[in-house]
Amino acid sequence: MKMSFPEPHDHPHDSEHDHPHDHSHNEQAAQKEQILKQILTPDARMRLNNIKMVKPELSDLVEQYLIGMASQGKMSGQITDDQLKQILLSTQQPKRDFKINRV
């Protein structure tokens, strides 16, 4: 019995299907950047961009948190570099918070 696998060129609509998604993703990214420019000082934005290169999942988490806070109107003014450091520390806290019980 011969098994056949679909060839990549059997689905030309797949490549066309990806473009609209990419486009809306780029728009969302641009919109996110715009919001972050408004709510972060230049130093804080630079720090967040540096983190994005090393730990993209951490920067995404912090960006979502910041945008959530901004959209709820819970921010007064821009987030400074020091405030961003505090937010970063608070997001990383649970990972280090473990106890070793010796019996």
N, C-alpha and C positions, 0 to 999 in steps of 0.2 A: 504494500500500500504506500503510495507516494504522498508525502505531505507537502502542500504548497504554502508558501508564505507570501503575503502581498508585497510586491515590489514598491519601493518608495515612489516611483512615478505613476503608480496606480491611483494615487490620491492627490490630484493636482489642486483640489479645493482646500486641502489642509494649509498650504502655504498662504493662500489668499485669506484664509480664515484667521491666521495669526495676526495680520497687520492691524485690523481695527483694535484688537486687544492691546497690542503694543502702543498704539497711538493713545488710547485712553490711559494706559499706564504712564506714559510720558507726561500727559496732561496732569495726572494726579501728582506725579513727582514734582512737576513745575509748581503746581498749586501749593504743595507741601513746602517747597523751598521758599516760596513767597511768604507763607505764614511764618516760617522759622526766621526769615529775615526781619520780620516785624517784631517778633517776640524775644529774639536773642541779640545780645550785644555782639559786635564783631569778634571779640575774644572768645565768647561762648560758642559762637558758630564755628570758629576755627577749631576749637577743642572737639566739638561734636563731629566735624568732618574728619579730624584725625582718628577719632574713635571708630568712625564708619569704616576706615581702611583696615583696622585691626580686628574689630568686633562688630561686623554689620548688624548682627542680631541685637546687640546691646543698644546701638544707636537707633535702630528702628523702634525698640521698646521706649526709649527716652523721647524720641520724636512724637510717637503716638500719645504719650503721656502729656507732653508739652502742648500739642495741638488740642488735645482733649480739654486741658485746663483753660487754654485760650478761648476755645469755642463756648465754654461754660461761663466765661467772663470772670474767672477766678484769678486772673493775673493783673497786678497793678504795675504798669511799666514793663520794661524789658528784663529778661532773666540775665543776670551777670554771670561772669565766668565762675565766681565763687558759689553762686546759687546752683549753677549747673553741676559743679563738683559735688555739692550736697545731694542733689537728685541722683547723680551717678552712684554715690556711696550708698544711698538708701535702696537703689535697685539691686545692688550687688550684695547687700547685707545677708539675706537668707542663705546664700550659698556657703558662706563661711561659718554660719551660726550652727555648729554641731557640737555635741558633747560626747566625750568618751567616758563611759562608766566602767571603772575597773572593779572587778569583784574579788 
